[in-house]
Amino acid sequence: MPTPSLILLSRPLYVQLAESFTALLRRVAAALRERAERREAERQIETLAEMDAVILRDIGAPAWMVNRAAERRDAQEMRLFELQFSRDVDRLHGLK
């Protein structure tokens, strides 16, 4: 009498859990890798953006980056002007 062959209709639960956990770890690792790559790219862009607008224009940086550098320079100059103006006003008040 031949023995009936056993055909599993599904994998054991521990195998399914192990595969699910492995898939989860792969997705987490991929997400962390993408995040690290994105942060590195942002860091490089910020490093470039800290350069002077003239230098950026000379090296062929995109217009948005040159504009951002010019805006940053203008904002710094405005803060410096405001500080100097405030100091001058304080001196004038001291003359009264």
PDB file of N, CA, C and O in Angstrom, chain B, residues numbered from 101:
ATOM      1  N   MET B 101       0.837  -1.158   0.000  1.00  0.00           N
ATOM      2  CA  MET B 101       0.000   0.000   0.000  1.00  0.00           C
ATOM      3  C   MET B 101       0.900   1.246   0.000  1.00  0.00           C
ATOM      4  O   MET B 101       1.757   1.394   0.871  1.00  0.00           O
ATOM      5  N   PRO B 102       0.702   2.135  -0.976  1.00  0.00           N
ATOM      6  CA  PRO B 102       1.528   3.332  -1.057  1.00  0.00           C
ATOM      7  C   PRO B 102       1.143   4.339   0.035  1.00  0.00           C
ATOM      8  O   PRO B 102      -0.021   4.469   0.413  1.00  0.00           O
ATOM      9  N   THR B 103       2.163   5.036   0.519  1.00  0.00           N
ATOM     10  CA  THR B 103       1.910   6.057   1.533  1.00  0.00           C
ATOM     11  C   THR B 103       1.434   7.337   0.858  1.00  0.00           C
ATOM     12  O   THR B 103       1.978   7.741  -0.171  1.00  0.00           O
ATOM     13  N   PRO B 104       0.442   7.960   1.424  1.00  0.00           N
ATOM     14  CA  PRO B 104      -0.015   9.212   0.825  1.00  0.00           C
ATOM     15  C   PRO B 104       1.030  10.310   1.034  1.00  0.00           C
ATOM     16  O   PRO B 104       1.626  10.426   2.105  1.00  0.00           O
ATOM     17  N   SER B 105       1.232  11.091   0.013  1.00  0.00           N
ATOM     18  CA  SER B 105       2.196  12.187   0.131  1.00  0.00           C
ATOM     19  C   SER B 105       1.541  13.359   0.870  1.00  0.00           C
ATOM     20  O   SER B 105       0.367  13.685   0.693  1.00  0.00           O
ATOM     21  N   LEU B 106       2.360  13.950   1.687  1.00  0.00           N
ATOM     22  CA  LEU B 106       1.857  15.088   2.443  1.00  0.00           C
ATOM     23  C   LEU B 106       2.160  16.369   1.674  1.00  0.00           C
ATOM     24  O   LEU B 106       3.316  16.642   1.351  1.00  0.00           O
ATOM     25  N   ILE B 107       1.166  17.126   1.390  1.00  0.00           N
ATOM     26  CA  ILE B 107       1.334  18.415   0.716  1.00  0.00           C
ATOM     27  C   ILE B 107       0.865  19.488   1.695  1.00  0.00           C
ATOM     28  O   ILE B 107      -0.306  19.556   2.068  1.00  0.00           O
ATOM     29  N   LEU B 108       1.808  20.311   2.090  1.00  0.00           N
ATOM     30  CA  LEU B 108       1.446  21.384   2.999  1.00  0.00           C
ATOM     31  C   LEU B 108       0.745  22.487   2.215  1.00  0.00           C
ATOM     32  O   LEU B 108       1.251  22.959   1.197  1.00  0.00           O
ATOM     33  N   LEU B 109      -0.394  22.879   2.688  1.00  0.00           N
ATOM     34  CA  LEU B 109      -1.130  23.940   2.020  1.00  0.00           C
ATOM     35  C   LEU B 109      -0.612  25.313   2.397  1.00  0.00           C
ATOM     36  O   LEU B 109      -0.815  26.277   1.659  1.00  0.00           O
ATOM     37  N   SER B 110       0.039  25.411   3.515  1.00  0.00           N
ATOM     38  CA  SER B 110       0.639  26.677   3.909  1.00  0.00           C
ATOM     39  C   SER B 110       1.916  26.375   4.679  1.00  0.00           C
ATOM     40  O   SER B 110       2.113  25.278   5.203  1.00  0.00           O
ATOM     41  N   ARG B 111       2.769  27.383   4.728  1.00  0.00           N
ATOM     42  CA  ARG B 111       4.013  27.216   5.473  1.00  0.00           C
ATOM     43  C   ARG B 111       3.715  27.310   6.955  1.00  0.00           C
ATOM     44  O   ARG B 111       2.701  27.882   7.356  1.00  0.00           O
ATOM     45  N   PRO B 112       4.586  26.756   7.761  1.00  0.00           N
ATOM     46  CA  PRO B 112       4.372  26.856   9.205  1.00  0.00           C
ATOM     47  C   PRO B 112       4.387  28.320   9.648  1.00  0.00           C
ATOM     48  O   PRO B 112       5.004  29.174   9.011  1.00  0.00           O
ATOM     49  N   LEU B 113       3.708  28.582  10.731  1.00  0.00           N
ATOM     50  CA  LEU B 113       3.561  29.939  11.237  1.00  0.00           C
ATOM     51  C   LEU B 113       4.911  30.576  11.545  1.00  0.00           C
ATOM     52  O   LEU B 113       5.102  31.757  11.252  1.00  0.00           O
ATOM     53  N   TYR B 114       5.848  29.838  12.122  1.00  0.00           N
ATOM     54  CA  TYR B 114       7.153  30.426  12.460  1.00  0.00           C
ATOM     55  C   TYR B 114       7.917  30.843  11.206  1.00  0.00           C
ATOM     56  O   TYR B 114       8.682  31.807  11.237  1.00  0.00           O
ATOM     57  N   VAL B 115       7.712  30.121  10.102  1.00  0.00           N
ATOM     58  CA  VAL B 115       8.373  30.501   8.844  1.00  0.00           C
ATOM     59  C   VAL B 115       7.744  31.789   8.314  1.00  0.00           C
ATOM     60  O   VAL B 115       8.454  32.687   7.861  1.00  0.00           O
ATOM     61  N   GLN B 116       6.428  31.878   8.370  1.00  0.00           N
ATOM     62  CA  GLN B 116       5.748  33.087   7.920  1.00  0.00           C
ATOM     63  C   GLN B 116       6.163  34.293   8.748  1.00  0.00           C
ATOM     64  O   GLN B 116       6.402  35.372   8.205  1.00  0.00           O
ATOM     65  N   LEU B 117       6.247  34.113  10.063  1.00  0.00           N
ATOM     66  CA  LEU B 117       6.669  35.218  10.936  1.00  0.00           C
ATOM     67  C   LEU B 117       8.104  35.628  10.649  1.00  0.00           C
ATOM     68  O   LEU B 117       8.417  36.818  10.608  1.00  0.00           O
ATOM     69  N   ALA B 118       8.979  34.646  10.450  1.00  0.00           N
ATOM     70  CA  ALA B 118      10.383  34.963  10.150  1.00  0.00           C
ATOM     71  C   ALA B 118      10.494  35.733   8.837  1.00  0.00           C
ATOM     72  O   ALA B 118      11.263  36.690   8.746  1.00  0.00           O
ATOM     73  N   GLU B 119       9.742  35.332   7.832  1.00  0.00           N
ATOM     74  CA  GLU B 119       9.782  36.027   6.539  1.00  0.00           C
ATOM     75  C   GLU B 119       9.219  37.448   6.672  1.00  0.00           C
ATOM     76  O   GLU B 119       9.755  38.390   6.089  1.00  0.00           O
ATOM     77  N   SER B 120       8.148  37.590   7.434  1.00  0.00           N
ATOM     78  CA  SER B 120       7.569  38.924   7.643  1.00  0.00           C
ATOM     79  C   SER B 120       8.549  39.828   8.377  1.00  0.00           C
ATOM     80  O   SER B 120       8.706  40.996   8.022  1.00  0.00           O
ATOM     81  N   PHE B 121       9.208  39.288   9.402  1.00  0.00           N
ATOM     82  CA  PHE B 121      10.168  40.071  10.161  1.00  0.00           C
ATOM     83  C   PHE B 121      11.360  40.464   9.293  1.00  0.00           C
ATOM     84  O   PHE B 121      11.846  41.591   9.381  1.00  0.00           O
ATOM     85  N   THR B 122      11.830  39.547   8.461  1.00  0.00           N
ATOM     86  CA  THR B 122      12.939  39.835   7.552  1.00  0.00           C
ATOM     87  C   THR B 122      12.548  40.931   6.562  1.00  0.00           C
ATOM     88  O   THR B 122      13.339  41.833   6.284  1.00  0.00           O
ATOM     89  N   ALA B 123      11.326  40.849   6.030  1.00  0.00           N
ATOM     90  CA  ALA B 123      10.856  41.873   5.095  1.00  0.00           C
ATOM     91  C   ALA B 123      10.771  43.227   5.786  1.00  0.00           C
ATOM     92  O   ALA B 123      11.126  44.251   5.201  1.00  0.00           O
ATOM     93  N   LEU B 124      10.302  43.234   7.030  1.00  0.00           N
ATOM     94  CA  LEU B 124      10.221  44.479   7.800  1.00  0.00           C
ATOM     95  C   LEU B 124      11.610  45.079   8.012  1.00  0.00           C
ATOM     96  O   LEU B 124      11.802  46.282   7.837  1.00  0.00           O
ATOM     97  N   LEU B 125      12.567  44.250   8.383  1.00  0.00           N
ATOM     98  CA  LEU B 125      13.942  44.738   8.572  1.00  0.00           C
ATOM     99  C   LEU B 125      14.512  45.315   7.289  1.00  0.00           C
ATOM    100  O   LEU B 125      15.210  46.329   7.319  1.00  0.00           O
ATOM    101  N   ARG B 126      14.224  44.682   6.170  1.00  0.00           N
ATOM    102  CA  ARG B 126      14.708  45.201   4.883  1.00  0.00           C
ATOM    103  C   ARG B 126      14.098  46.565   4.577  1.00  0.00           C
ATOM    104  O   ARG B 126      14.790  47.466   4.103  1.00  0.00           O
ATOM    105  N   ARG B 127      12.799  46.718   4.847  1.00  0.00           N
ATOM    106  CA  ARG B 127      12.145  48.014   4.594  1.00  0.00           C
ATOM    107  C   ARG B 127      12.703  49.101   5.505  1.00  0.00           C
ATOM    108  O   ARG B 127      12.914  50.232   5.068  1.00  0.00           O
ATOM    109  N   VAL B 128      12.941  48.761   6.764  1.00  0.00           N
ATOM    110  CA  VAL B 128      13.505  49.741   7.703  1.00  0.00           C
ATOM    111  C   VAL B 128      14.909  50.133   7.263  1.00  0.00           C
ATOM    112  O   VAL B 128      15.261  51.313   7.275  1.00  0.00           O
ATOM    113  N   ALA B 129      15.711  49.143   6.875  1.00  0.00           N
ATOM    114  CA  ALA B 129      17.080  49.433   6.426  1.00  0.00           C
ATOM    115  C   ALA B 129      17.060  50.317   5.180  1.00  0.00           C
ATOM    116  O   ALA B 129      17.864  51.242   5.065  1.00  0.00           O
ATOM    117  N   ALA B 130      16.149  50.039   4.249  1.00  0.00           N
ATOM    118  CA  ALA B 130      16.052  50.849   3.034  1.00  0.00           C
ATOM    119  C   ALA B 130      15.634  52.280   3.369  1.00  0.00           C
ATOM    120  O   ALA B 130      16.160  53.234   2.796  1.00  0.00           O
ATOM    121  N   ALA B 131      14.686  52.426   4.297  1.00  0.00           N
ATOM    122  CA  ALA B 131      14.237  53.762   4.685  1.00  0.00           C
ATOM    123  C   ALA B 131      15.367  54.539   5.359  1.00  0.00           C
ATOM    124  O   ALA B 131      15.540  55.731   5.103  1.00  0.00           O
ATOM    125  N   LEU B 132      16.131  53.872   6.216  1.00  0.00           N
ATOM    126  CA  LEU B 132      17.263  54.539   6.875  1.00  0.00           C
ATOM    127  C   LEU B 132      18.335  54.937   5.865  1.00  0.00           C
ATOM    128  O   LEU B 132      18.931  56.009   5.976  1.00  0.00           O
ATOM    129  N   ARG B 133      18.576  54.078   4.888  1.00  0.00           N
ATOM    130  CA  ARG B 133      19.549  54.394   3.841  1.00  0.00           C
ATOM    131  C   ARG B 133      19.098  55.609   3.039  1.00  0.00           C
ATOM    132  O   ARG B 133      19.892  56.511   2.773  1.00  0.00           O
ATOM    133  N   GLU B 134      17.823  55.634   2.654  1.00  0.00           N
ATOM    134  CA  GLU B 134      17.294  56.771   1.894  1.00  0.00           C
ATOM    135  C   GLU B 134      17.375  58.058   2.705  1.00  0.00           C
ATOM    136  O   GLU B 134      17.708  59.115   2.170  1.00  0.00           O
ATOM    137  N   ARG B 135      17.070  57.966   4.000  1.00  0.00           N
ATOM    138  CA  ARG B 135      17.139  59.149   4.860  1.00  0.00           C
ATOM    139  C   ARG B 135      18.567  59.669   4.955  1.00  0.00           C
ATOM    140  O   ARG B 135      18.800  60.876   4.888  1.00  0.00           O
ATOM    141  N   ALA B 136      19.522  58.757   5.112  1.00  0.00           N
ATOM    142  CA  ALA B 136      20.926  59.161   5.201  1.00  0.00           C
ATOM    143  C   ALA B 136      21.386  59.809   3.899  1.00  0.00           C
ATOM    144  O   ALA B 136      22.108  60.805   3.922  1.00  0.00           O
ATOM    145  N   GLU B 137      20.973  59.251   2.772  1.00  0.00           N
ATOM    146  CA  GLU B 137      21.352  59.826   1.474  1.00  0.00           C
ATOM    147  C   GLU B 137      20.732  61.206   1.301  1.00  0.00           C
ATOM    148  O   GLU B 137      21.386  62.124   0.806  1.00  0.00           O
ATOM    149  N   ARG B 138      19.469  61.357   1.709  1.00  0.00           N
ATOM    150  CA  ARG B 138      18.798  62.649   1.580  1.00  0.00           C
ATOM    151  C   ARG B 138      19.454  63.697   2.474  1.00  0.00           C
ATOM    152  O   ARG B 138      19.636  64.841   2.058  1.00  0.00           O
ATOM    153  N   ARG B 139      19.811  63.310   3.705  1.00  0.00           N
ATOM    154  CA  ARG B 139      20.464  64.255   4.617  1.00  0.00           C
ATOM    155  C   ARG B 139      21.845  64.660   4.099  1.00  0.00           C
ATOM    156  O   ARG B 139      22.242  65.818   4.230  1.00  0.00           O
ATOM    157  N   GLU B 140      22.573  63.713   3.515  1.00  0.00           N
ATOM    158  CA  GLU B 140      23.889  64.035   2.957  1.00  0.00           C
ATOM    159  C   GLU B 140      23.743  65.011   1.791  1.00  0.00           C
ATOM    160  O   GLU B 140      24.516  65.961   1.672  1.00  0.00           O
ATOM    161  N   ALA B 141      22.757  64.777   0.940  1.00  0.00           N
ATOM    162  CA  ALA B 141      22.524  65.690  -0.185  1.00  0.00           C
ATOM    163  C   ALA B 141      22.145  67.081   0.320  1.00  0.00           C
ATOM    164  O   ALA B 141      22.622  68.083  -0.212  1.00  0.00           O
ATOM    165  N   GLU B 142      21.290  67.148   1.344  1.00  0.00           N
ATOM    166  CA  GLU B 142      20.916  68.442   1.915  1.00  0.00           C
ATOM    167  C   GLU B 142      22.126  69.142   2.520  1.00  0.00           C
ATOM    168  O   GLU B 142      22.276  70.356   2.382  1.00  0.00           O
ATOM    169  N   ARG B 143      22.982  68.385   3.187  1.00  0.00           N
ATOM    170  CA  ARG B 143      24.186  68.970   3.787  1.00  0.00           C
ATOM    171  C   ARG B 143      25.096  69.544   2.709  1.00  0.00           C
ATOM    172  O   ARG B 143      25.650  70.631   2.874  1.00  0.00           O
ATOM    173  N   GLN B 144      25.248  68.818   1.612  1.00  0.00           N
ATOM    174  CA  GLN B 144      26.088  69.302   0.518  1.00  0.00           C
ATOM    175  C   GLN B 144      25.503  70.560  -0.107  1.00  0.00           C
ATOM    176  O   GLN B 144      26.237  71.490  -0.441  1.00  0.00           O
ATOM    177  N   ILE B 145      24.189  70.592  -0.264  1.00  0.00           N
ATOM    178  CA  ILE B 145      23.541  71.775  -0.837  1.00  0.00           C
ATOM    179  C   ILE B 145      23.713  72.965   0.092  1.00  0.00           C
ATOM    180  O   ILE B 145      23.991  74.073  -0.367  1.00  0.00           O
ATOM    181  N   GLU B 146      23.549  72.749   1.405  1.00  0.00           N
ATOM    182  CA  GLU B 146      23.722  73.842   2.360  1.00  0.00           C
ATOM    183  C   GLU B 146      25.160  74.345   2.366  1.00  0.00           C
ATOM    184  O   GLU B 146      25.400  75.545   2.501  1.00  0.00           O
ATOM    185  N   THR B 147      26.112  73.435   2.221  1.00  0.00           N
ATOM    186  CA  THR B 147      27.519  73.846   2.154  1.00  0.00           C
ATOM    187  C   THR B 147      27.743  74.745   0.946  1.00  0.00           C
ATOM    188  O   THR B 147      28.413  75.773   1.044  1.00  0.00           O
ATOM    189  N   LEU B 148      27.183  74.355  -0.189  1.00  0.00           N
ATOM    190  CA  LEU B 148      27.298  75.183  -1.386  1.00  0.00           C
ATOM    191  C   LEU B 148      26.559  76.503  -1.204  1.00  0.00           C
ATOM    192  O   LEU B 148      27.039  77.558  -1.618  1.00  0.00           O
ATOM    193  N   ALA B 149      25.389  76.433  -0.583  1.00  0.00           N
ATOM    194  CA  ALA B 149      24.564  77.635  -0.435  1.00  0.00           C
ATOM    195  C   ALA B 149      25.223  78.668   0.467  1.00  0.00           C
ATOM    196  O   ALA B 149      24.896  79.852   0.385  1.00  0.00           O
ATOM    197  N   GLU B 150      26.139  78.247   1.322  1.00  0.00           N
ATOM    198  CA  GLU B 150      26.818  79.191   2.202  1.00  0.00           C
ATOM    199  C   GLU B 150      27.873  80.014   1.469  1.00  0.00           C
ATOM    200  O   GLU B 150      28.401  80.986   2.010  1.00  0.00           O
ATOM    201  N   MET B 151      28.173  79.620   0.243  1.00  0.00           N
ATOM    202  CA  MET B 151      29.152  80.381  -0.534  1.00  0.00           C
ATOM    203  C   MET B 151      28.547  81.707  -0.982  1.00  0.00           C
ATOM    204  O   MET B 151      27.328  81.882  -0.981  1.00  0.00           O
ATOM    205  N   ASP B 152      29.409  82.625  -1.360  1.00  0.00           N
ATOM    206  CA  ASP B 152      28.993  83.932  -1.847  1.00  0.00           C
ATOM    207  C   ASP B 152      28.299  83.771  -3.205  1.00  0.00           C
ATOM    208  O   ASP B 152      28.616  82.863  -3.974  1.00  0.00           O
ATOM    209  N   ALA B 153      27.350  84.663  -3.482  1.00  0.00           N
ATOM    210  CA  ALA B 153      26.577  84.596  -4.724  1.00  0.00           C
ATOM    211  C   ALA B 153      27.486  84.686  -5.954  1.00  0.00           C
ATOM    212  O   ALA B 153      27.237  84.023  -6.961  1.00  0.00           O
ATOM    213  N   VAL B 154      28.522  85.494  -5.872  1.00  0.00           N
ATOM    214  CA  VAL B 154      29.437  85.654  -7.018  1.00  0.00           C
ATOM    215  C   VAL B 154      30.160  84.344  -7.305  1.00  0.00           C
ATOM    216  O   VAL B 154      30.281  83.941  -8.463  1.00  0.00           O
ATOM    217  N   ILE B 155      30.639  83.680  -6.265  1.00  0.00           N
ATOM    218  CA  ILE B 155      31.335  82.401  -6.443  1.00  0.00           C
ATOM    219  C   ILE B 155      30.383  81.366  -7.005  1.00  0.00           C
ATOM    220  O   ILE B 155      30.742  80.609  -7.907  1.00  0.00           O
ATOM    221  N   LEU B 156      29.161  81.331  -6.471  1.00  0.00           N
ATOM    222  CA  LEU B 156      28.176  80.374  -6.966  1.00  0.00           C
ATOM    223  C   LEU B 156      27.888  80.600  -8.447  1.00  0.00           C
ATOM    224  O   LEU B 156      27.785  79.649  -9.222  1.00  0.00           O
ATOM    225  N   ARG B 157      27.758  81.873  -8.830  1.00  0.00           N
ATOM    226  CA  ARG B 157      27.509  82.189 -10.232  1.00  0.00           C
ATOM    227  C   ARG B 157      28.688  81.737 -11.093  1.00  0.00           C
ATOM    228  O   ARG B 157      28.501  81.212 -12.191  1.00  0.00           O
ATOM    229  N   ASP B 158      29.923  81.950 -10.576  1.00  0.00           N
ATOM    230  CA  ASP B 158      31.115  81.568 -11.328  1.00  0.00           C
ATOM    231  C   ASP B 158      31.228  80.065 -11.543  1.00  0.00           C
ATOM    232  O   ASP B 158      31.707  79.622 -12.587  1.00  0.00           O
ATOM    233  N   ILE B 159      30.789  79.277 -10.561  1.00  0.00           N
ATOM    234  CA  ILE B 159      30.909  77.823 -10.716  1.00  0.00           C
ATOM    235  C   ILE B 159      29.695  77.221 -11.413  1.00  0.00           C
ATOM    236  O   ILE B 159      29.622  76.005 -11.591  1.00  0.00           O
ATOM    237  N   GLY B 160      28.743  78.063 -11.807  1.00  0.00           N
ATOM    238  CA  GLY B 160      27.603  77.585 -12.578  1.00  0.00           C
ATOM    239  C   GLY B 160      26.494  76.987 -11.738  1.00  0.00           C
ATOM    240  O   GLY B 160      25.769  76.102 -12.194  1.00  0.00           O
ATOM    241  N   ALA B 161      26.360  77.463 -10.521  1.00  0.00           N
ATOM    242  CA  ALA B 161      25.285  76.967  -9.648  1.00  0.00           C
ATOM    243  C   ALA B 161      23.934  77.412 -10.197  1.00  0.00           C
ATOM    244  O   ALA B 161      23.849  78.414 -10.907  1.00  0.00           O
ATOM    245  N   PRO B 162      22.881  76.669  -9.870  1.00  0.00           N
ATOM    246  CA  PRO B 162      21.546  77.056 -10.346  1.00  0.00           C
ATOM    247  C   PRO B 162      21.132  78.434  -9.814  1.00  0.00           C
ATOM    248  O   PRO B 162      21.602  78.886  -8.770  1.00  0.00           O
ATOM    249  N   ALA B 163      20.260  79.067 -10.548  1.00  0.00           N
ATOM    250  CA  ALA B 163      19.832  80.431 -10.200  1.00  0.00           C
ATOM    251  C   ALA B 163      19.200  80.495  -8.814  1.00  0.00           C
ATOM    252  O   ALA B 163      19.412  81.470  -8.091  1.00  0.00           O
ATOM    253  N   TRP B 164      18.428  79.476  -8.426  1.00  0.00           N
ATOM    254  CA  TRP B 164      17.772  79.507  -7.112  1.00  0.00           C
ATOM    255  C   TRP B 164      18.813  79.526  -5.996  1.00  0.00           C
ATOM    256  O   TRP B 164      18.595  80.139  -4.951  1.00  0.00           O
ATOM    257  N   MET B 165      19.948  78.853  -6.217  1.00  0.00           N
ATOM    258  CA  MET B 165      20.978  78.815  -5.191  1.00  0.00           C
ATOM    259  C   MET B 165      21.698  80.163  -5.109  1.00  0.00           C
ATOM    260  O   MET B 165      22.024  80.630  -4.017  1.00  0.00           O
ATOM    261  N   VAL B 166      21.942  80.781  -6.258  1.00  0.00           N
ATOM    262  CA  VAL B 166      22.570  82.106  -6.290  1.00  0.00           C
ATOM    263  C   VAL B 166      21.641  83.121  -5.619  1.00  0.00           C
ATOM    264  O   VAL B 166      22.091  83.976  -4.856  1.00  0.00           O
ATOM    265  N   ASN B 167      20.341  83.018  -5.911  1.00  0.00           N
ATOM    266  CA  ASN B 167      19.372  83.938  -5.308  1.00  0.00           C
ATOM    267  C   ASN B 167      19.305  83.752  -3.799  1.00  0.00           C
ATOM    268  O   ASN B 167      19.225  84.733  -3.060  1.00  0.00           O
ATOM    269  N   ARG B 168      19.338  82.509  -3.334  1.00  0.00           N
ATOM    270  CA  ARG B 168      19.288  82.252  -1.890  1.00  0.00           C
ATOM    271  C   ARG B 168      20.513  82.858  -1.207  1.00  0.00           C
ATOM    272  O   ARG B 168      20.400  83.429  -0.123  1.00  0.00           O
ATOM    273  N   ALA B 169      21.690  82.734  -1.842  1.00  0.00           N
ATOM    274  CA  ALA B 169      22.913  83.303  -1.262  1.00  0.00           C
ATOM    275  C   ALA B 169      22.808  84.825  -1.204  1.00  0.00           C
ATOM    276  O   ALA B 169      23.215  85.440  -0.218  1.00  0.00           O
ATOM    277  N   ALA B 170      22.263  85.433  -2.260  1.00  0.00           N
ATOM    278  CA  ALA B 170      22.104  86.885  -2.274  1.00  0.00           C
ATOM    279  C   ALA B 170      21.103  87.331  -1.202  1.00  0.00           C
ATOM    280  O   ALA B 170      21.317  88.341  -0.532  1.00  0.00           O
ATOM    281  N   GLU B 171      20.015  86.578  -1.043  1.00  0.00           N
ATOM    282  CA  GLU B 171      19.033  86.911  -0.006  1.00  0.00           C
ATOM    283  C   GLU B 171      19.651  86.809   1.388  1.00  0.00           C
ATOM    284  O   GLU B 171      19.409  87.658   2.246  1.00  0.00           O
ATOM    285  N   ARG B 172      20.442  85.773   1.604  1.00  0.00           N
ATOM    286  CA  ARG B 172      21.088  85.598   2.902  1.00  0.00           C
ATOM    287  C   ARG B 172      22.044  86.753   3.183  1.00  0.00           C
ATOM    288  O   ARG B 172      22.083  87.273   4.298  1.00  0.00           O
ATOM    289  N   ARG B 173      22.818  87.155   2.167  1.00  0.00           N
ATOM    290  CA  ARG B 173      23.738  88.280   2.334  1.00  0.00           C
ATOM    291  C   ARG B 173      22.973  89.553   2.639  1.00  0.00           C
ATOM    292  O   ARG B 173      23.363  90.319   3.521  1.00  0.00           O
ATOM    293  N   ASP B 174      21.871  89.788   1.907  1.00  0.00           N
ATOM    294  CA  ASP B 174      21.062  90.984   2.146  1.00  0.00           C
ATOM    295  C   ASP B 174      20.479  90.990   3.555  1.00  0.00           C
ATOM    296  O   ASP B 174      20.442  92.032   4.210  1.00  0.00           O
ATOM    297  N   ALA B 175      20.024  89.832   4.021  1.00  0.00           N
ATOM    298  CA  ALA B 175      19.459  89.739   5.376  1.00  0.00           C
ATOM    299  C   ALA B 175      20.535  90.024   6.424  1.00  0.00           C
ATOM    300  O   ALA B 175      20.271  90.692   7.423  1.00  0.00           O
ATOM    301  N   GLN B 176      21.742  89.519   6.196  1.00  0.00           N
ATOM    302  CA  GLN B 176      22.835  89.781   7.141  1.00  0.00           C
ATOM    303  C   GLN B 176      23.190  91.266   7.157  1.00  0.00           C
ATOM    304  O   GLN B 176      23.428  91.844   8.217  1.00  0.00           O
ATOM    305  N   GLU B 177      23.223  91.876   5.979  1.00  0.00           N
ATOM    306  CA  GLU B 177      23.522  93.305   5.910  1.00  0.00           C
ATOM    307  C   GLU B 177      22.428  94.122   6.601  1.00  0.00           C
ATOM    308  O   GLU B 177      22.729  95.121   7.254  1.00  0.00           O
ATOM    309  N   MET B 178      21.170  93.713   6.465  1.00  0.00           N
ATOM    310  CA  MET B 178      20.068  94.415   7.112  1.00  0.00           C
ATOM    311  C   MET B 178      20.175  94.282   8.632  1.00  0.00           C
ATOM    312  O   MET B 178      19.957  95.261   9.345  1.00  0.00           O
ATOM    313  N   ARG B 179      20.505  93.091   9.142  1.00  0.00           N
ATOM    314  CA  ARG B 179      20.688  92.916  10.589  1.00  0.00           C
ATOM    315  C   ARG B 179      21.819  93.788  11.103  1.00  0.00           C
ATOM    316  O   ARG B 179      21.700  94.391  12.170  1.00  0.00           O
ATOM    317  N   LEU B 180      22.922  93.864  10.354  1.00  0.00           N
ATOM    318  CA  LEU B 180      24.046  94.696  10.751  1.00  0.00           C
ATOM    319  C   LEU B 180      23.641  96.167  10.775  1.00  0.00           C
ATOM    320  O   LEU B 180      23.993  96.895  11.703  1.00  0.00           O
ATOM    321  N   PHE B 181      22.901  96.602   9.757  1.00  0.00           N
ATOM    322  CA  PHE B 181      22.426  97.981   9.709  1.00  0.00           C
ATOM    323  C   PHE B 181      21.530  98.282  10.901  1.00  0.00           C
ATOM    324  O   PHE B 181      21.666  99.329  11.535  1.00  0.00           O
ATOM    325  N   GLU B 182      20.604  97.358  11.211  1.00  0.00           N
ATOM    326  CA  GLU B 182      19.693  97.567  12.342  1.00  0.00           C
ATOM    327  C   GLU B 182      20.458  97.661  13.664  1.00  0.00           C
ATOM    328  O   GLU B 182      20.125  98.484  14.517  1.00  0.00           O
ATOM    329  N   LEU B 183      21.473  96.829  13.832  1.00  0.00           N
ATOM    330  CA  LEU B 183      22.278  96.891  15.057  1.00  0.00           C
ATOM    331  C   LEU B 183      23.010  98.226  15.166  1.00  0.00           C
ATOM    332  O   LEU B 183      23.046  98.843  16.231  1.00  0.00           O
ATOM    333  N   GLN B 184      23.592  98.661  14.052  1.00  0.00           N
ATOM    334  CA  GLN B 184      24.310  99.932  14.060  1.00  0.00           C
ATOM    335  C   GLN B 184      23.354 101.098  14.296  1.00  0.00           C
ATOM    336  O   GLN B 184      23.675 102.031  15.032  1.00  0.00           O
ATOM    337  N   PHE B 185      22.187 101.044  13.675  1.00  0.00           N
ATOM    338  CA  PHE B 185      21.194 102.101  13.858  1.00  0.00           C
ATOM    339  C   PHE B 185      20.734 102.156  15.312  1.00  0.00           C
ATOM    340  O   PHE B 185      20.617 103.233  15.897  1.00  0.00           O
ATOM    341  N   SER B 186      20.476 100.987  15.884  1.00  0.00           N
ATOM    342  CA  SER B 186      20.045 100.920  17.284  1.00  0.00           C
ATOM    343  C   SER B 186      21.116 101.503  18.210  1.00  0.00           C
ATOM    344  O   SER B 186      20.807 102.234  19.151  1.00  0.00           O
ATOM    345  N   ARG B 187      22.371 101.170  17.932  1.00  0.00           N
ATOM    346  CA  ARG B 187      23.468 101.696  18.745  1.00  0.00           C
ATOM    347  C   ARG B 187      23.562 103.217  18.602  1.00  0.00           C
ATOM    348  O   ARG B 187      23.766 103.920  19.592  1.00  0.00           O
ATOM    349  N   ASP B 188      23.412 103.727  17.373  1.00  0.00           N
ATOM    350  CA  ASP B 188      23.448 105.174  17.157  1.00  0.00           C
ATOM    351  C   ASP B 188      22.298 105.876  17.870  1.00  0.00           C
ATOM    352  O   ASP B 188      22.496 106.945  18.447  1.00  0.00           O
ATOM    353  N   VAL B 189      21.116 105.301  17.842  1.00  0.00           N
ATOM    354  CA  VAL B 189      19.963 105.891  18.525  1.00  0.00           C
ATOM    355  C   VAL B 189      20.228 105.916  20.030  1.00  0.00           C
ATOM    356  O   VAL B 189      19.943 106.911  20.697  1.00  0.00           O
ATOM    357  N   ASP B 190      20.770 104.830  20.559  1.00  0.00           N
ATOM    358  CA  ASP B 190      21.089 104.796  21.992  1.00  0.00           C
ATOM    359  C   ASP B 190      22.095 105.890  22.366  1.00  0.00           C
ATOM    360  O   ASP B 190      21.984 106.502  23.429  1.00  0.00           O
ATOM    361  N   ARG B 191      23.068 106.132  21.496  1.00  0.00           N
ATOM    362  CA  ARG B 191      24.057 107.194  21.765  1.00  0.00           C
ATOM    363  C   ARG B 191      23.383 108.557  21.762  1.00  0.00           C
ATOM    364  O   ARG B 191      23.675 109.404  22.607  1.00  0.00           O
ATOM    365  N   LEU B 192      22.473 108.767  20.801  1.00  0.00           N
ATOM    366  CA  LEU B 192      21.784 110.045  20.744  1.00  0.00           C
ATOM    367  C   LEU B 192      20.910 110.260  21.970  1.00  0.00           C
ATOM    368  O   LEU B 192      20.806 111.382  22.465  1.00  0.00           O
ATOM    369  N   HIS B 193      20.290 109.210  22.459  1.00  0.00           N
ATOM    370  CA  HIS B 193      19.482 109.333  23.682  1.00  0.00           C
ATOM    371  C   HIS B 193      20.382 109.664  24.878  1.00  0.00           C
ATOM    372  O   HIS B 193      19.946 110.338  25.811  1.00  0.00           O
ATOM    373  N   GLY B 194      21.603 109.206  24.855  1.00  0.00           N
ATOM    374  CA  GLY B 194      22.527 109.474  25.934  1.00  0.00           C
ATOM    375  C   GLY B 194      23.016 110.915  25.944  1.00  0.00           C
ATOM    376  O   GLY B 194      23.511 111.383  26.969  1.00  0.00           O
ATOM    377  N   LEU B 195      22.890 111.634  24.823  1.00  0.00           N
ATOM    378  CA  LEU B 195      23.328 113.026  24.739  1.00  0.00           C
ATOM    379  C   LEU B 195      22.330 113.992  25.369  1.00  0.00           C
ATOM    380  O   LEU B 195      22.683 115.137  25.651  1.00  0.00           O
ATOM    381  N   LYS B 196      21.127 113.568  25.589  1.00  0.00           N
ATOM    382  CA  LYS B 196      20.097 114.466  26.131  1.00  0.00           C
ATOM    383  C   LYS B 196      20.338 114.807  27.557  1.00  0.00           C
ATOM    384  O   LYS B 196      19.560 115.551  28.154  1.00  0.00           O
TER     385      LYS B 196
END
